[in-house]
Amino acid sequence: MEAIVFMLCLTLHNIEESLWLMDWRNTTMPNSHRKLDKNHFIFAVLGITILGYLSAGLYMLIPNNKYLEFAFIGFVGAMLINAVLPHLVCTIKHKRYCPGVFTGCVLIIPLHTTILCNAINNHLNVSEMVLSTLVVGVILLGLIPCFKWLAYRALNFLN
């Protein structure tokens, strides 16, 4: 059940980001040194979403596999951090709603915190959760440029 809740939160959060985040960024931070194309961003978000589904789906199929559990818990933790950094922090800093903060605060923060607390109460120790979150978070951050590059190649190939 927790994996399904995670996938629902991930989907809604990434839809919110895909619809409005690039426009928000271009109007709120027009002098940013990195201009991002909305289609490339959506491609990257879709890649992250697919990896999240893969992580949750494999964990549901083989719940006793410790590595799959670490991947799933790491993804849950990484999305929890993502709800705060950058979305909530950007909303506070710019005094303007940042897309992703609604689903982050209403869904991800309470539900993912519950998932992580349940994992710790049932069988996982805090250091495993923190390490899983850090490893998956770093991997996801590293994959974002890869997904943007793939998007650039795929979208240019289609045009």
Secondary structure, 3 states (H helix, E strand, C coil): CHHHHHHHHHHHHHHHHHHHHHHHHHHHCCCCCCCCCHHHHHHHHHHHHHHHHHHHHHHHHCCCCHHHHHHHHHHHHHHHHHHHHHHHHHHHHHCCCCCCHHHHHHHHHHHHHHHHHHHHHHCCCHHHHHHHHHHHHHHHHHHHHHHHHHHHHHHHHHC
